[in-house]
Amino acid sequence: MKASQLLHTAFVCDGHADTFRNLVKKDGDFLHGRGGWHCSFPRMRQSGLNLQIAAVYTSLAEAGPTSTVVALQVFEKIWQTVEASAGRLRLIQTRQQLGELLARMGHGLLISLEGADPLLGNLEMLDVFYRLGLRAIGMTHNHNSPAAGGCGSNPLAGLSDHGRELLDRMSSLGILLDTAHLGKKALDEVLEHFRGPIVNSHSCCQKFVPGERNLEDAQMKAVADSGGLVAVTFVPKFLVSEGPSSSHDVFRHLEHMVQVIGIDSVGIGSDFDGVDVLPTDLQDPRDLVNLVERMLVAGWSDSDIAKVLGGNWLRVLGSVLPN
C-alpha cells in the first residue's frame, strides 16, 4: 500500500507524546512494548516513526520541588531506555545527531519539558536540564507556571520576568520553544519577545472547535512567520465539539492549517499516552497510515505528505538545535 511505503521512506516525526511519564508513574517497558501504552519502540519501527518528541509533564499537584523530582525521574527513564537499546534508539541533542538519524533512517527521541515548573524559576536549573538532554520547552501546561500564563488559568497572565529571561537563555542554548498550552496574552507576548523559530506541538483549529487550546488563524500565521510550525493533534475534544472522532477530523484540521499557513509550516503532534480516548482509527503510531491515506485520496503529492509527516519538523529542529 502506498501510504505504508511513504511512511517507511519519508522521515517521520511525532511532535508530542507523554509515554515516559506513564512509564515512571504506572510502569511498563518502552523498548519491548510492555505496559499497553500507545507508543513504544516496536511500534515506532512498525509504523516508520523515526523521531518521537518525548514530553516530560508534571501536574499542578506536583508543583514546586516535587515537579523537579518527577521530571528527573522521567529523564532518567528516557536515558535508561536509550542506553538499554544498544544504539537502536538514539537521544537527539545536536544537529549532527539529527543528521545522522536522517541518514540512517533510524529511530530517536528528543526530550521536551511540558511546563517550566521543574526549573523552579531558576535559570541555573535550565542549564542542568540542558546537560541532561533537554532540547524543547513548553512554558506552561494549562495552569500558570513561574514563566507564563496557561490557557486554563488566568487569561490576563502573560510572561513573567523569569519567563523573558528563560526565553533569552533558551535561544542562546538552542532549545526549541513550544507554545502549546499558553494563554492568549502569554502567547502574544512570547511572539513579540522571542527571536527564532517557534512551534505549537499539539493543537487544532478554533475555526472548527473554539477554545484556548486550539489556535486562531492569526495565531497560526504568527507561529509560521517565525519560521516554525503548527502540529495537529489527535485529541478528540480539540477535533470535534461532541461525539467520536476519526482520521477524517484530523485531516479536516490539517487541511485548514495548510490553507492558512502553507504546506511548509504544518506537522503532526499526536499526544499519544496523554489522553485515554483517541480517534477511532488513530489508536497508536501504526495507524498513521490511515491519515496518510486521507492525504493521498485528497490528491496531495508525495513531497507534500513527506513535509507534513516529518520534513517540516526536520527543518525546524535543524535550525534550532546546537551544533
N, C-alpha and C positions, 0 to 999 in steps of 0.2 A: 504494500500500500504506500502511495506516495507520501502521505502525511508522516508515516513512520520513518521513511527514508530521509525526509527533511530533518526530522528530529535527531537523527543519528549522523547527519553530515554537517548541519549547522552548529554553531556554538550556542548552547542553551543555558540561560541564567534565570534563576528564580530569585527575585529581589527580597523575599521575606518569608521565613518560616521559624516557628517557635519550638522546634523539636527538642533542642538540647536542654531547655529549661524543664521540659516534661521528663526528660531522661534523668535529670537530677532530682526532681520532686517525686516522680512516680515510677522510676526505674525503667529499664529497657536497654537495648544494645543497638546503636545506630549502625555499626559496622556489619552486623549479622542480621539486622532487620527484626530484632525481637522487641516485643512490647506493644505491638499493634498501632504504632504511630504512622501518620500519613507518609512521612518522609524517612528514608533510610538509604544507606549506601547501595544495597542491592537494587532498590527502586530507582536510584539515580542512574545506575548502569543500564537497567532495563528500559528506561524512558528516554535516554540520551541526554539527561540533565548533566551539564558539565560543571556548573558553579552554583552552589546554594549559598545565598547570603543568610547567615545564621544569626537570628535576633537573640539578644540577651535581655530579657524582660524582667523587671521587678515590679511588684504590685504596690499600690498605695499603702497596704497594710505592712509592707516591708520597708517603710521609709527610714531614713537615717542610716546609721552604720549597718543595720541589717541588710539594707539593699546592696551594700558593698560586699558583704559576705556572700549573699546569694549570687551576685554577678560573678564573683571569683570562683564559686563552685561551678558555675556554668562554663566559664573559661577553662577551668581545669578539665571538665568533661570533654570539651572540644579537643584540647591538647592530647588527652589520653587516647581519644578515638583516632586522631591523626597519627600519633606515634604507633598505635597498635596496627595500623593499616599497612605498615611496611612499604610506604611510598605509593600505595594505590589511591590514597586520599590526601590531598595536599592543602595546607593552610596558606592562603594567598595574602601576602603582606606588601608586595612590591610590584612595580610594573614588569620587572623581569620575570617574576614568578607567574604573573598573569599571561605574559607572552609564551612562557614555556607550557603552561596549561593549554593554551590555544594550539600551539604547535603539536602537542601530543594528543589533543582532544581528550585529555584526561578528566579527572574529577576532583573538585576542590571545594573548600569552604572559605568564606570571608566573614569575619566577625563584626556585627553591628550592635551597638548599645541602644536599646529601645527605651529612651528616657534617661536623662543625665543624672538622676538621683544618686547612683552609686559613686559619682565623683565628689559628692558632699560639698559642692560649691568651691572646690579646691583644684586649681589648675595643676598642682603637683600630682594629684591623683590621675589626671588625664595622662600625664607622662608615664605613670606606672602602667595604666591600662594599654597605652600605646605600645610599650615594650612587650606586653603580653599578647599583642597581635590585633588590637582594636583598630579598625580601619573605616568605620562609619558610625555616625551617631544621629539618632532621632532625639531631639532635645527634650521631648515630653512623651508621656503616654496621654491618656485622657485627662489626668489630673495635672495641676500646676507642678512643675519641677523647680529646683533652685535656679534654673536657667531661663524658663519661659512659661507662658500660659498654655494650658492644654485645652483641647477642643471640648472637653466635657466638664470644664470648670468655669471660672470667671471669664466671660467673654472680653472683659476690658483689660485682662492681664496680657502684657506684651513681653518684651525681652527685659531681663534684669541686667544689672551691671555685670554680674558674673556671666550671664548669657552672651553679652557682647564680647567680653574677654575670651570666653570659650570659643566663639566663632573665629576670632582672630588667630587663636592658637591652633585650632583645627586646620585652618587654611595653611598655616606655615608648616604643619606636620605632614599634611597630605591625608587628611581624614575627610571622608565624604559626608556632606550634610544631607540628612533625610528630614523632610518637612512633614511627614505623616504625623497625625495627631496634634499638630499645632493649632491653637485657637486662631481666629481670623486676624486679630490685632497682632498677635505674635508672628504670624506668617507674614503679614505686611511689613513688619519691622525687620524680620530676617531678610526678606527680599531687598529691602533698602540697604541693609548693613553688609551683607555677605558678598564677597567677591570671589567668583568661581562657580563651577557647575553645581547645581542643586538638584536633588531628586525628591520625588514623593514615591516611596517604595511600595505602598499598597493602599490605593483608594479607587473610588469610582466617580461618576459624574453627577453633579447636582441637577443637571438637565433632566435626569430620569428619576432620581431619588434624592430629595432635599435632605439637608443635614450637614453639620460642620465637618463630619469625617469625609464627606465627598467634596469634590472640587468644583468651583465655578469655572466657566470657560476662561475668564480673565486670569484666574489663579494658575490654571494650566499653562496659559500663554506666558506668564511671568517666569514660571519654572523652566519652560522650554527655552525662553530667551536667555537664560543664564548659561545655556549650553548643556543643560541636564535633561532629565526625562521624567515622565509620569508613568507609573506601572499600575496596570489594572489588577484589582484583587478579586478573589473568589468568594468573599464573604457575602452570603445571601442577603442580609439585611441592607447591604450597600448596593446590591444589584437590583433588587425588586422591593416594592413597597409592602407586598404581602405574598404569601404562598411560597411554593418551592421555586428553585431557580435551576438553570442548566447552562451549558456552554453557549447556548443561544443568547442568554442575557449577558454573559461575559463579553461575547463578541459584539453585542449592541453597544456596550460602553466603550470597548476597544475601538470600534469603528468611529464613534463620535470623537474620541480622543485624536484619532488620526486626522479626521476632518478639521479639527480645531487647531492642532499644533504640528501636524505633519508626521510622516512615517518615521523620520529620524529621531523623534523625541518620545517614543512610546515603548513600554516594555511590559513585563509580567512580574507580579509580586503576590503570590498565591495566598499567603497567610496560613499555609498548611500547619497543622498542630497548634494553631492559635484559636481555632474555633471548633465546635463539636459538629456543626452541620455545614455541609458543603453542597455545591451544585450537584444535581443527581448524576451527571456524567463527568464530574471532575473530582473524584474522590482521593486521588493521590497523583504523583508525578507521571505515572504511566498513562493517565487519562489525558495528558496534554495533547495526545494525538487527536482527540475529539475537537479540541479548539482549533488545531491546525486544519482539520478537515473543514471547519466553518470558513476559514480564510480561503482555502482552495476553492470551495463552492462559490464564494463571493468573487472569485477571479483575481485574487491577489497573486502577484508574481512571487517566484521562489526567493528573489533577493529581498523583497519587502517582508516576507514572512520571516526570513533569517534575521532581519534587523529587529523585529519585534521579539523574536524568541530569545535573543541574547546579543545580537550585534550592537544594539544601542547601549546596553549595559557595558559591553566591552569597550566601546568608545569612551564613555563617561569615566569608568574606572581607570582606563589607560591614561586619561588626562589628569586624574586626581592623585592616584597612588604615588608614594615616593619612589625614587629611583633605587 
